[in-house]
Amino acid sequence: MTIHIGAKPGEIAETVLLPGDPYRAKWAAETFLTDVTCVNEVRGMLGFTGMWKGNRVTIHGSGMGMPSLSIYVNELIKDYGAKTLIRIGSCGAMQEKVAIRDVILAMTATTLSTPSRGIFKEINFAPCADYGLLRAAADAAASKGSATHVGGIYSSDVFYDERPDLNEQMIRHGILGVEMEAAELYNLAARHGCRALAVLTVSDHLITHDALPSDQREKSFGDMVEIALEAAFA
Ligand code: ADE
């Protein structure tokens, strides 16, 4: 057990999928895995370990924002030996060419600040995805026929952003979408020699103001889970 994860030693797999929402972790584990065990319920942050096509996988909530993700990812890596960590979540589109429901594979994640700021100080470290995972996810998304974009995203600390100039600069520099977790996942993976990737579905659009209807959220989320599982074990 760690401070935030109640799993016993050995109950977490080396491959971990990380949705923000703990109930999405439950749904994904029950829908895509077999032999599922609930391994964490501390503070309602649910984690499940099961099997997918003969491979052991954990699906664990990260919570929203980089400080929350940092707690779980630090403990998953340092205390439970996680080696491959894939965020599955939603994002807001920042380019006209990106549509609601499209998949974004985050090659890099730009930030204003992350929980790692204290380590990097004046250095602008460039958090990036593991190339093998990125390539395998692009192949998996293509074979599912998902409209997919590969490129940079922006990991923000604020959902209700009162500094629209920041979004404008991201849009101007070709950033595909905004979410709130990937940059710190990539920082931690780099620090500890792990593989990481963020697979995102567009749930809202910062330019057109479209939004994904709630009845279509489950299907889009399911597609991401399959892309992440296929990439992890390619
Ligand atoms: N996640 C999904 N949509 C988002 C947005 N517009 N901003 C930040 N995170 C998001």
Boltz pocket constraint, residues with backbone or C-beta under 6 A from the ligand:
constraints:
  - pocket:
      binder: B
      contacts: [[A, 90], [A, 91], [A, 92], [A, 156], [A, 158], [A, 159], [A, 178], [A, 179], [A, 180], [A, 203], [A, 204]]
      max_distance: 6.0
